[in-house]
Amino acid sequence: MALNPVIGKLVSKRVVLASASPRRQEILANAGLRFEVVPSWFKETLEKSSFAAPYEYAVETAKQKALEVANRMHLKHLRTPDVVIGADTIVTIEEQILEKPVDKQDAYKMLSRLSGKEHSVFTGVAIVHCSSKDNRLETEVTDFYEETKVKFAELSEELLWDYIHSGEPMDKAGGYGIQALGGMLVEYVHGDFLNVVGFPLNRFCKKLAELYYPPPKHTIHHIKHDSIPSVETFEISSDGECNSSDNTSCKSAKKQNSSEIICTSGKCRNGNGNYNVSMDSQNGVKENTTQFPTKLLQLLDGFKASKALFVSSKLKIFDLLKEKGAMSSVDVANQVKASVCGTERLLDACTALGLLEKNHQGYSNAELANLYLVSDSESSLYNFVLYCNDRLWPLYTHLELAVKEGTSQNHCTLGKKEEDLFQDFCYQSTEMKQRFMSAMHSIAKVTARDVASAFDLSQFRVVCDLGGCTGALAYELVEIYPEMKVTVFDLPDVVTNVSSFQPSGQNTTQVFFSSGDFFKDNLPEADLYILSRVLHDWSEEKIHTLLSKLSVCKPGSALLVAETVLDEKRTCPARAVLQSLTMTEGKQRSGLEYQQLLEKYGFTNVQIKITGNLLDVILCIKKMSTH
Ligand SMILES: Cc1cn([C@@H]2O[C@H](COP(=O)(O)OP(=O)(O)OP(=O)(O)O)[C@@H](O)[C@H]2O)c(=O)[nH]c1=O
């Protein structure tokens, strides 16, 4: 892609974003960066008065956040990342640094201070390149900051409190979110908008370009210093990583004094990912611009892409290419016993989707496929992909009926209508059982690190993972916290089949399995209970049964819940909202809803970490008795 070879430079690297901020995750993901999220545990408590300027404080905090994650990942024997990115956003007004408000009163103080005035938003960013020498971590830090000026309108008391009660200010520097309701408070913005939201993407790309493409001297005059290096510059310096068809069909040139990119083909993407179709008349004046609904087309094609992924996984094409290296379509077709023309079309589709690469030697796996689609890779999602095809695809084909009736269509897809149909389906035969457990294991494995490291759990020694299935999360926990002992509590049918999922790590003897039904049987004693991907599946009544049991655990013990947490509008993230369409008896909840639910059963100090990956994490503590 012409626009992001700098980002493309990071494709083969293990990039970690050391931030829990969902906004940073979204900005970087939208820019096409592939990364893991490991939120930093660095406490933002540097002495502000020891810094000559506010931005120095933000830069140092960003650096410490990134270094803490780099060190932790290295020390905990997790694979050392190649690059860790940390960021810190602060608001400054009249020499004072404002961070996230601690409570509503604090938010009120901040916002009334900003009312009617101009303030600065600084985001400090640290890019830490890591390497491991003789088992020691070596780091190289590049840091920078960006300043944006924002002016607030005069805010009435009523508006101020309405805004505070919306809940939006609490996790945001200065107590506002310019990208959402807070946008209504703003009169003007001078500078990079995304810098206010939490990440200065433009300057970040420039920094990457500086790091990865030090420009040859004779081309220096082509680079405009107040903008991302022009598209032309990217293409020249992209080591041939650009998609060749992009290069030929869209010779981009940047108009001077304007950020608009004109393409000679007449087609060019604008900031929304839509195409502006512009028609140049003979005298060069643009006559007509219409928007092409790319997003809509992507939605229309979504099902085709999913099915191409499912079928190529089912045919084990990614395993084959991993084993044999680049292959022609004819050889692949012979090996998978499929037609040549059909196979070629499927391989081209997978290439278009970024799962395969194609060159004169034939087709080979893209990094994404090697990492996640090869069936025996460390982080394989192969079994989960098959589960999506075999189990979820048929369910979603009955969506219209599901919406009309307001019920799950399990009976249509599985052919029976019983209360415990889901469990029946999953455990009806040894093969089904193994397949279901493999699917759950593969998805649990790729989310386990996020869940296990969202909070510092080192104080907990005796842990019980309720419904922990194959123990994927339990094994990750004992890897990170060597003092921990984890009991996985699950149905007898599950527990008798877990041996094949045991990894060969050193702490595996600290994981135990205990069989039982968490709705009916006594739960093992523990000082930390875990419910990962459990609550969203069950009815209010069943959740009541389960949480009532947990509510009598000893005061001071904790409960960790891993779920996708919805925003307060209940429309984001889309994957959770889409999952709700299966109409199980359960439901997805927002942060506030989880908080209220957990508080109802005597858990307090509810903390929520939005990881931006599949699962967010909630930690709460059982209230000490007052008598
Ligand atoms: C002004 C403004 C800020 N923010 C958010 O404020 C947090 C700053 O806090 P931080 O300490 O820099 O980051 P964090 O959220 O604690 O995450 P982490 O990087 O883990 O420290 C970040 O979230 C930003 O998006 C918005 O979403 N919109 C805005 O208009």
The ligand as a MOL file (V3000), in Angstrom:
LIG
                    3D

  0  0  0     0  0            999 V3000
M  V30 BEGIN CTAB
M  V30 COUNTS 30 31 0 0 0
M  V30 BEGIN ATOM
M  V30 1 C -7.7020 14.9140 25.9170 0
M  V30 2 C -8.2110 13.5370 25.5840 0
M  V30 3 C -7.6760 12.4250 26.1860 0
M  V30 4 N -8.1670 11.1620 25.8910 0
M  V30 5 C -7.6080 9.9440 26.5600 0
M  V30 6 O -7.0310 10.2850 27.7890 0
M  V30 7 C -6.1190 9.2400 28.1790 0
M  V30 8 C -4.8640 9.8910 28.7090 0
M  V30 9 O -4.3130 9.1210 29.7200 0
M  V30 10 P -2.9240 8.3600 29.5880 0
M  V30 11 O -2.3750 8.2280 30.9550 0
M  V30 12 O -2.0660 9.0300 28.5730 0
M  V30 13 O -3.3270 6.9510 28.9980 0
M  V30 14 P -4.2200 5.7940 29.6420 0
M  V30 15 O -5.6070 5.8420 29.0950 0
M  V30 16 O -4.1020 5.7750 31.1430 0
M  V30 17 O -3.5440 4.4870 29.0630 0
M  V30 18 P -2.0300 3.9720 29.2800 0
M  V30 19 O -1.3320 4.2500 27.9990 0
M  V30 20 O -2.1640 2.5070 29.5670 0
M  V30 21 O -1.4190 4.7200 30.4400 0
M  V30 22 C -5.8140 8.4580 26.9100 0
M  V30 23 O -6.4810 7.1960 27.0140 0
M  V30 24 C -6.4630 9.2860 25.7960 0
M  V30 25 O -6.9250 8.4590 24.7490 0
M  V30 26 C -9.2080 10.9940 25.0080 0
M  V30 27 O -9.6860 9.8730 24.7650 0
M  V30 28 N -9.7250 12.1160 24.3670 0
M  V30 29 C -9.2770 13.3740 24.6290 0
M  V30 30 O -9.8000 14.3410 24.0310 0
M  V30 END ATOM
M  V30 BEGIN BOND
M  V30 1 1 1 2
M  V30 2 2 2 3
M  V30 3 1 2 29
M  V30 4 1 3 4
M  V30 5 1 4 5
M  V30 6 1 4 26
M  V30 7 1 5 6
M  V30 8 1 5 24
M  V30 9 1 6 7
M  V30 10 1 7 8
M  V30 11 1 7 22
M  V30 12 1 8 9
M  V30 13 1 9 10
M  V30 14 2 10 11
M  V30 15 1 10 12
M  V30 16 1 10 13
M  V30 17 1 13 14
M  V30 18 2 14 15
M  V30 19 1 14 16
M  V30 20 1 14 17
M  V30 21 1 17 18
M  V30 22 2 18 19
M  V30 23 1 18 20
M  V30 24 1 18 21
M  V30 25 1 22 23
M  V30 26 1 22 24
M  V30 27 1 24 25
M  V30 28 2 26 27
M  V30 29 1 26 28
M  V30 30 1 28 29
M  V30 31 2 29 30
M  V30 END BOND
M  V30 END CTAB
M  END
